[in-house]
Amino acid sequence: MSGNEIIHFPGASGLQLAARLDCTTSVPRAYALFAHCFTCSKDSLAAFHVSHELAERGIAVFRFDFAGLGESAGDFSATNFSSNVADMVAAADFLRDKFSAPKILIGHSLGGTAVLAAAPRIPEASAVVTISAPFQPDHVRSLLGAARAEIEARGEAEVLLGGRNMRIQRQLLDDLAAYDTHDAISQLKRALLVFHSPVDTTVDISNATHIFSIARHPKSFVSLDDADHLLRRKADCTFVAAVLSSWVGRYVVDRNP
């Protein structure tokens, strides 16, 4: 399956979510689940290129749109971090039923924080990979600028994010603030690979330091050097896929002899 075909599956709330499966072999080494960045989609440059590169290396990648984004049903303003984590678990359930359970969880930006939270609920996953991920989901609040005060006062506001106006409700801020990732990371019990750029101006590299220092071994950190937060350059995505594919071989048993 090339990834051109849209797959629909029921999310945690029953909404139909849209996904693509990038796979270039009939018997993949393993299946991976990819969670995209905040307000992005499964077709963001990072999601697209990393998934395609991993597929070329024998790892099938299931990338999907969170509710209210991309081609998935739902109202984005009614979603939050908790619903994203629940939808990740629903995506893993679908993969398990229709293809094979994901052995690898990959998350970009806030999606990376989400995979850390979802991992305990996906027992087959033996490896977790974060790319430019915030240590705490509450980091998103700092991206809202002056609109944050309006949201807290009025209950909602239109915020320009990623070149688009998105309606943000106070329930999202409350949900982000209520979640603490410290215990989830310290008790991960999965191999962890942390990618981050030291020049990331959206999510400072100190976030990677916190994640890495709290996690238990086995864990690895890889610098993305001068990559931007969204991994807009294909070369950066190719590097992530090449390192990930090699690293994960230690923790995921190949299905091919």
C-alpha positions, 0 to 999 in steps of 0.5 A: 500500500503506497499511502495514497489510499485514505483509510477511515477508522472510528476514533475514541469518540466514534468520529471517523478519523482519516489515515494513510498507511505507508508500506512498500513491502508485503511483510513489513519489519514492523508497524509504526504509528505516527502522531502529527504536530499540534494543528498539523495533519498526517500530510505535514512535511515531517509526517509525509517524508519521515513515513515515506522514508521509513516505508522504504526501509521496511517499516510500515507507518500508519499516520492519521489526522486527529479529530477536527484536523486534515480529513478527519471528522469533528470540531477541532475546538472540542478536542484536547490533549486527552482526546488526542491520546485516546484517538492514538489508542483507537488508531493502535486498536484499528491497526491491531485488528486490520493489520498488525499492532504497532511496535513503534510509536512516533510523535512530532512536537505535541504528538511526541508528548502524546505518544509518551502518554499513550504508550502504557495503553498500547502494550505491543509497542516496544519503542517510542520516538519523539521529534521536537517534543515538549516535555509538558503538553502545557507548553502549547499555552505559551504559543497562544500569545495575547490570545491566551488572556482572551481565551481565559476571559471569554472562554474561546478565541481565534488564534493564528497557528501555522498560518491558519485561524484556529478556534481555541476553547478554554477547555483545551487550556485546562486539559493541557494544564492538568496533565503531568508527563513526569510519571509517564516518562519515568515509568515508560518501560519502553526503549526511547529515542529523542530527536531535537534541534538545539536551535528549535525556537518553538520548543526549546531543546531544554524540553528534550533534556527534561524528557531524556533525564527522567526516562530510564534506560534504554534511551538515546538522544540524537541532535537535529543540528540546524533543523527547524521545528517543523522539519521543513527540509526533506534532508532532515526527515531522511536523517530521522528515518535513517537513524530511527530505522537502524536504532529500532532494530535493537528493540523490534524483532524483524518479521523477515528472516 
